[in-house]
Amino acid sequence: MTEYRVPGLALAVVEGNKVVYLKGYGIADPTGRQVTPQTPFYLASVTKSFTAIAVMQLVEAGHLDLDVPVKSYIPWFLLKDGAAGSHASDRITLRHLLHHISGIAQSTGEIALPVNYDNPDALELQVRSFASVPLAHEPGNSFEYANANYEIAGLVVQIVSGHSIEDVFKEQIFKPLKMVHSHTSPATARADGLATGYRWWFEYPIAFPQQPFPRGCFPSGFCISTAEDLGHYLIAQMNNGRYQEATVLSLEYVSIMHKPGLNNYGMGWFIGQDKEIEHSGQLECFGSHLYIDMKNQRGIALLFNVNRGEGSGHLYLLAPAIAKLLAGRAASIPPTYTGNRKSLMKLLGVLIGIGIWLSWSFRRLWKWTKGTRPGLQGWRLWLFLILPFLLECLLVVALIVSIPVAISVAFLYSPDAMWLWLLAISLTVGWGLLRTLWTVSLVVYIGKRKGTGLDLISSCHYRSADGSS
């Protein structure tokens, strides 16, 4: 935690059907409140395994079929025709959704992540918004991880069960597994001591208490739980759906969830070749990781209250390292991810370059204005107007296309880098406009001072009234 500057962390270790280690470390918020095993954290994408259970419970009860088109349960369900051909969304099944092989692109629906919207109709509105998004692949043919898959699956659960997906979690999963500090809304979680999230700004954690809660994205990433409760959840995953006297799913359906599809993704879990079952979760200021070593019947739940979009990958190597230590093998602290540092340095380099160009061109224009250098004439004028303009346009386009997600999402996950990005674009565009206006106004002023007009189209020579140059 010191090495990575992690404010707070909670850990649970399960062996067989018992929680054998449970502890909180560090602070839960800027007041210095200590993290405990009962401190709630956002789970982010670990939520997907809960949604998969909710689906499989209905499959086991005979209310759902994994291989029936989603349209059978949501008649209005639609995605725009795209690479997969016309009406391809009619062929998407629940199995496709849970294995991330529906053909839906990863970016689908991500624009909702920065939005606070807690209305009961949020999930339906989120899925309806997919109608304007084309499928990227033919359903069933290729793997692409997409939150939208689990949001659609969550809506199917909601429609078929007749209850909100949040109530299904509370009644069908939390209650039987005695997950008494788990929540489906930030309001109840805050009353129970929800941790405050932090984001790294230039590698230092800064509190970010305004964690958005887009309820339409709940089934894919916004469940809230604790290390203690996740210990119970891991026991159920490792013991055929059973925790103490309660069973949330039978062995047959737990086994289906833990079996990979086209890729190494099961249903809500990544499946390793050596009997490891895991899933991580990442929001802009929270992270989670559930790791199960089936060979040694050991599970690890790790929660932390700091994150960023790029530059936190090393945090997700901690649970496997702990598993190695507990199995008697050597393990070291995973090295800090340096990709974010490199990105920041590149942006700083771009800003320094922009600053040098701005300084040089300002001094040149200033000297022209004061008459200490030859005036703007002929090719010099065109060079000073057109070449920088083209280069600045190329730089702005390059900066814009370098962002692989929606700008609002990028600001949420990588605020330090994005503010540098915005500063670079603002300086480039702002100075480009100012320099061009300054140059044109200077030329016009010189022309008027000479007593005649100015022919910018030709050689930029001035002509007096009698025709002499």
Secondary structure, DSSP 4 states (H G I P E B T S, - for coil): -TTTT-SEEEEEEEETTEEEEEEEEEBSSTT-PBP-TT--EE-GGGHHHHHHHHHHHHHHTTS--TTSBGGGTSTT---B-BTTBTTGGGG-BHHHHHTT-S---TTTTGGGTT--B--TTHHHHHHHGGGGSB-SS-TTS-----HHHHHHHHHHHHHHHSS-HHHHHIIIIITTTT-TT-BSSHHHHHHTTPPPPEEEETTEEEE------BGGGHHHH--EE-HHHHHHHHHHHHTTTEETTEESS-HHHHHHHTS--SSSB-SSSEE-TTSEEEEEEE-SS-EEEEEEETTTTEEEEEEESEE-SSS-GGGGGHHHHHHHHHTT----PPPPP-HHHHHHHHHHHHHHHHHHHHHHHHHHHHHHHHTSS----HHHHHHHHHHHHHHHHHHHHHHHHT--S-HHHHHHH-HHHHHHHHHHHHHHHHHHHHHHHHHHHHHHHHHHHTTS---TTTT-----TTS--
